[in-house]
Amino acid sequence: MPAQRNADGVLEIAVAYRASEQAAKQAARALEQLGQVQEIALAVTILPVERLAANPERSLAAIFIANSGLEPALLRRLSERYQVLVFSPFEGDVAAGAVAGIHVADRILPAINLEQARRAGLSFKPFFLGIAQHAD
């Protein structure tokens, strides 16, 4: 699946927050340090989750959730409206409706909600699906 570039030809990642803009700024700094993905420049935008949920006209490549405790319906709605990966590093969010996150066991693995990814129109390479922990 090709990444969605914005009008400037860059991959825009939205860092969504509700309670703590400070957590969003910290996440945004980490993402900005990457600079690019597959030789495509990144642009990182910090937005309150309510504004992001109300404005699906933006062309985003991904949404990163910066705070825990967002409603499962909101996590699902974001991926379906934007048709992008919604990544949350918080426990339980992948099972609740985020498309991807992390799973910590004896090692750190990606976690994926395959059903939500399908609803959002996303697909993954077989290798990734093979190593990822699948949420129910």
N, C-alpha and C positions, 0 to 999 in steps of 0.2 A: 504494500500500500504506500503510495507516495505521500510524503509529508505535505501538510497544507501550509503554503507560504502566504504571508500577508501581501498587501499591495506593494510594499517595498521589496518583496522578494526574500524576506527573512522569515525564520521560524519564530513565531511569537508564542511564548509560554506565559500564561497568566498564572500568577501566584495568588490564590484566593484565600481570604482570611475573613473571620467574623469577629473574634474577640481581641486578638492581639496583632496589631499591625507590625509590632516589633518582630514577632516570629516570622511574618511574611517577608520583612526586610532581610532577615538573616537567610531565609531560604533563597530569596532573589539573588543575594550576593553570591551564594554558592553556585547557583545556576549561571550567573553572569561570568563567573570565572572559567566556565567551559568555553565560552566564546563562540563556538560553532559545533554543529553536529553534521557529520559527513560532508564537511567543507561548505556547509550552509550557515550563514551567520545567525546568531540567536538574538532575539529582543525579548527582554523580560519585563512584564507589566505586573504591578501589584494592584489588585482590585478587591474591594469588599465583595464577598460572595453574593450578596443581594443584588449588587449592580451587575455582576457577571451573569447571574441568573436571569436578569431582566433585559439583557442586551445580546441576543444571539446573532446579531449581524456581524460581529467581529470575526475575523479569519484567524483562528488559533490553531497551533500545532499540538498543544497539550495544555492541561490544567493541572497545577500542583496545589494540593490542599495543605495549608499551613497551620490549621488548628484542628484539634480533635473535636468530636461531638456534633458534627454536622448531621442533619437528618438524612436517613437513607434515601428517601424520595428525592431530596435535593441532589445528592451524589449521582443518582441514576439520571435525573433530568438534565444535569450538566453534560454528561457524556452523550446523551441522545440528542440534545439540541445542537451541540457543536460538532457531533460525530468525531470526537477526539478522545484520546486517552486521558482519563481522570486518574491521577496518581495520588494516593494517600499513604503516608508512612505509618499511620496510626492503626493500632490493633483493632480488628473487627470491621474496619471501613471497607475492605475488599468484599467481605461477605455481605456487608450492608448495601453496597451499590457502587463503590469506586471500581474502576476497571482493573487497576493494578496497584500494587504496593509491595511490601516486603514481608517475608516469613522468616522468623528466627527460630531455628532448631539447633542442631549441632553445627550448623553453618547458616549464613544468611543467603536466602534464595528469593527470587522474585515470587510474588503471589499474583494470581490473576483470577478475575471473575469472568469466566468464559461466556456465560449467558449474557452478562451485561455488555461485554465486548461485542457480541453478535447484535444486540439491540442497538448499539451505537454504530454499527456498520464497520467494526474494526476486525482485522485478522492479524495473526501472528505466525511467524515461521515455526515449522515443526520442532526445531531444536529448542526454541524458547518454551514452547508448550510442554516439551518433554522434561525440562528441568524445573519449571515453575510449579509451585504449590497451587492447587486449584481450590478455590472457595466454592462452597455449595450454593 
